[in-house]
């Protein structure tokens, strides 16, 4: 492969090690690498509790991994189990990102997730050290000194190399730093046979590749790219580029979706079997997304409802349903919820439900509300005014100050979700 015309930069992919558990350890005055601690989600939100983050020592001593259930945890006095505090984690994440902007311009820092970020230091690294490795170590030291958090750093000539260096090498290296570049890429990556653990592949794609006779990154690199595209679509082309360490992404060039959408979803605290209770949740989520539409001065011309069945009802070929419906552009809560319930009643056949998602697409700027001839115009304008009034009160005094009465009925989740962040406890106090 001739890499002459490929982008040659310096990129850091930085991960905060066991982030939630590390933050909790620091808050308790413990070293994150020495503490034996897990962050456990609330029982009522995740059917018994789920491990969101485990400290390195908890993983090593007890074999705990993320997404283990509470029942999998050992009854051992050495293990500290704490609830999540998402607001605290967000503040720590922002503080770490602020440190990154001292080493690269804000336009060159891309927040990949709450605990990972990509830094393009191509034009700035020489200001802070004699080599990219020295600069990466300086960033690690700075984050550690100011926040107490340990970080792993993947270094590459493009973002995908940095990501692979982080996941496959840095997280297991003594100094928590791994490096990949065009000259050493084949030597380091091609022998890899654990395809499911390689970024962007996953278990199902790995199985598909194995059915094609591809069992390593090297075999992927030498497979016919046209066959890959035929089998996997554009993903096949991307995987072929990944196998050669090629990535032409420009972090400064923001990707704007052709068809923007707004949505929200919820994993229910238990299996919902009664139609009335499921419809309450659908309406609650519909109300929430409709308010977001109005905040952005948008209207939707297409609604989408997704229903995920409980494990007892799900099969390999039928685990739920998702359907769309085109509608005249609107941002009115009552109209949107009526159409969402129409979709639900049209396709639900009594299965127990565990997941509900609502999304609005085909967005347009809200230049006004179109009244119809089949309803009194005064009633219509009152509904519009009512929605705007609800939004104004919630903007000023908080979302929880007003709610629809149906949220007080059995099955309603609005009160429970009001203080959640990312589906988990926001947490404002030390526990």
DABEL-V169007 format. One record per residue. N is the residue number from 1. RES is the residue in one letter. SS is DSSP state (~ for helix, > for strand, _ for the rest). Layout:
# DABEL-V169007
N	RES	SS
N	RES	SS
This chain:
# DABEL-V169007
1	X	_
2	X	_
3	X	_
4	X	_
5	X	_
6	X	_
7	X	_
8	X	_
9	X	_
10	X	_
11	X	>
12	X	>
13	X	>
14	X	>
15	X	>
16	X	>
17	X	_
18	X	_
19	X	~
20	X	~
21	X	~
22	X	~
23	X	~
24	X	~
25	X	~
26	X	~
27	X	~
28	X	_
29	X	_
30	X	_
31	X	_
32	X	_
33	X	_
34	X	_
35	X	_
36	X	_
37	X	>
38	X	>
39	X	>
40	X	>
41	X	_
42	X	_
43	X	_
44	X	_
45	X	_
46	X	_
47	X	_
48	X	_
49	X	_
50	X	>
51	X	>
52	X	>
53	X	>
54	X	>
55	X	_
56	X	~
57	X	~
58	X	~
59	X	~
60	X	~
61	X	~
62	X	~
63	X	_
64	X	_
65	X	_
66	X	_
67	X	_
68	X	_
69	X	>
70	X	~
71	X	~
72	X	~
73	X	_
74	X	_
75	X	_
76	X	_
77	X	_
78	X	_
79	X	_
80	X	>
81	X	>
82	X	>
83	X	>
84	X	_
85	X	_
86	X	~
87	X	~
88	X	~
89	X	~
90	X	~
91	X	~
92	X	~
93	X	~
94	X	~
95	X	~
96	X	~
97	X	~
98	X	~
99	X	~
100	X	~
101	X	_
102	X	_
103	X	_
104	X	_
105	X	_
106	X	~
107	X	~
108	X	~
109	X	>
110	X	>
111	X	>
112	X	>
113	X	>
114	X	_
115	X	_
116	X	>
117	X	>
118	X	>
119	X	>
120	X	>
121	X	_
122	X	_
123	X	_
124	X	_
125	X	~
126	X	~
127	X	~
128	X	_
129	X	_
130	X	_
131	X	_
132	X	~
133	X	~
134	X	~
135	X	~
136	X	~
137	X	~
138	X	~
139	X	~
140	X	~
141	X	~
142	X	~
143	X	~
144	X	~
145	X	~
146	X	~
147	X	~
148	X	_
149	X	_
150	X	_
151	X	>
152	X	>
153	X	>
154	X	>
155	X	>
156	X	>
157	X	_
158	X	_
159	X	~
160	X	~
161	X	~
162	X	~
163	X	~
164	X	~
165	X	~
166	X	~
167	X	~
168	X	~
169	X	_
170	X	~
171	X	~
172	X	~
173	X	_
174	X	_
175	X	_
176	X	_
177	X	>
178	X	>
179	X	>
180	X	_
181	X	_
182	X	~
183	X	~
184	X	~
185	X	~
186	X	~
187	X	~
188	X	~
189	X	~
190	X	_
191	X	_
192	X	_
193	X	_
194	X	_
195	X	~
196	X	~
197	X	~
198	X	_
199	X	_
200	X	_
201	X	_
202	X	~
203	X	~
204	X	~
205	X	~
206	X	~
207	X	~
208	X	~
209	X	~
210	X	~
211	X	~
212	X	_
213	X	_
214	X	_
215	X	_
216	X	_
217	X	~
218	X	~
219	X	~
220	X	~
221	X	~
222	X	_
223	X	_
224	X	_
225	X	~
226	X	~
227	X	~
228	X	~
229	X	~
230	X	~
231	X	~
232	X	~
233	X	_
234	X	~
235	X	~
236	X	~
237	X	~
238	X	~
239	X	~
240	X	~
241	X	~
242	X	~
243	X	~
244	X	_
245	X	_
246	X	_
247	X	_
248	X	_
249	X	_
250	X	_
251	X	_
252	X	_
253	X	_
254	X	_
255	X	_
256	X	_
257	X	_
258	X	_
259	X	_
260	X	_
261	X	_
262	X	>
263	X	>
264	X	>
265	X	>
266	X	>
267	X	>
268	X	>
269	X	>
270	X	>
271	X	>
272	X	>
273	X	_
274	X	_
275	X	~
276	X	~
277	X	~
278	X	~
279	X	~
280	X	~
281	X	~
282	X	~
283	X	~
284	X	~
285	X	~
286	X	~
287	X	~
288	X	~
289	X	~
290	X	~
291	X	~
292	X	~
293	X	~
294	X	~
295	X	~
296	X	_
297	X	_
298	X	>
299	X	>
300	X	>
301	X	>
302	X	>
303	X	>
304	X	>
305	X	>
306	X	>
307	X	>
308	X	>
309	X	>
310	X	_
311	X	_
312	X	_
313	X	_
314	X	_
315	X	_
316	X	_
317	X	_
318	X	_
319	X	_
320	X	>
321	X	>
322	X	>
323	X	>
324	X	>
325	X	>
326	X	>
327	X	>
328	X	>
329	X	>
330	X	>
331	X	_
332	X	_
333	X	~
334	X	~
335	X	~
336	X	~
337	X	~
338	X	~
339	X	~
340	X	~
341	X	~
342	X	~
343	X	~
344	X	~
345	X	~
346	X	~
347	X	~
348	X	_
349	X	_
350	X	_
351	X	_
352	X	_
353	X	>
354	X	>
355	X	>
356	X	>
357	X	>
358	X	>
359	X	>
360	X	>
361	X	>
362	X	>
363	X	>
364	X	>
365	X	>
366	X	_
367	X	_
368	X	_
369	X	_
370	X	_
371	X	_
372	X	_
373	X	_
374	X	_
375	X	_
376	X	_
377	X	~
378	X	~
379	X	~
380	X	~
381	X	~
382	X	~
383	X	~
384	X	~
385	X	~
386	X	~
387	X	~
388	X	~
389	X	~
390	X	~
391	X	~
392	X	~
393	X	~
394	X	~
395	X	~
396	X	~
397	X	~
398	X	_
399	X	~
400	X	~
401	X	~
402	X	_
403	X	_
404	X	_
405	X	~
406	X	~
407	X	~
408	X	~
409	X	_
410	X	_
411	X	_
412	X	_
413	X	_
414	X	~
415	X	~
416	X	~
417	X	~
418	X	_
419	X	_
420	X	>
421	X	>
422	X	_
423	X	_
424	X	>
425	X	>
426	X	_
427	X	_
428	X	_
429	X	_
430	X	_
431	X	_
